[in-house]
């Protein structure tokens, strides 16, 4: 009679070990001088360094159903960039510098090469953010997830001096909203995008779309832009009140979170035209503008709220850093009954 084994139950320890071997060179790319010890320990160690009154910031996130597109296309080397972006760009909203990130990858079956591709993207995202990949966990879940299925999540930790914290309390009447262009859908709204484009319209992921200039799948897998270093550069040179990371809930929904009571952020749609993917979703899926704005970033990935005297400097800095940016609107005293975010005008060509 054969003996039952862990492998027979669907967990292959040897393949897990091989995955670690393939991951190691990618993880070593994403480091910082403060990292202590090497890979393989039970805990990642990070020396905080010299701060007067450090405040730690932490954020956890995933990438939602964008994973379904990556799995359908069997392309796994960019989803990790999305994961890092979703975590670190939440930290920078309060002025925190991302220090390190730890990931969690759950798979139906460990395929070392696939896991290595995922971690390759996570490491690249950490490099772009200036953060260390301090460790993580890969868990095999046979019988719970399909063999080709996986999910990813991560927690990022950053630090900011207590007297340099940004937030709604710093926002003032007259502040200027500086928009930073998104690279596409980023990592939000994919359930709606997949529903209208793939399920309802039946568009193939590998089908070339003239308006997009590439296949639909390539467009949907465009990595989320990471703004952390750009935002920190702004903080060092300009009077920044806060930032707004435009994720789930759209531009207005997220901007409301950083505008204090008594003030209104007036946003002019006339200042930009959303990218082609947003037009495609809206036209093909017959999705109304109101629903689009609640679901997608509409072409704005990050907003800096800066003092009016630093408007030109902030725009010039973004140009120098190759980030497309523009004045989106202003903050003013709210009139009676006005919302914290007031969207006005129309997008040209949308």
Secondary structure, DSSP 8 states (H G I E B T S, - for coil): -----TTTTT--HHHHHHHHHHHHHHHHHS--TTEES-TTSSS-EE-----SSEEEEEEEEE-TTHHHHHHHHT--SSHHHHHHHHHHHHHGGGT-EEEEEEEEEEESS--HHHHHHHHHHHHHHHHHHT-EEEEEEEEE-BTTB-TT-EEEEEEEEEEEEGGG--SGGG--TT-EEEEEE-SSSTTS-HHHHHIIIIIIS---TT-EETTTTEEHHHHHT------HHHHHHHHHHS-EEEEEE--TTHHHHHHGGGS-TTEEEEEEGGG----HHHHHHHHHHT--HHHHHHHS-TTEEEEEEE-GGGHHHHHHHHHHTT--EEEEEEEEE--TT--SEEEES--TT-
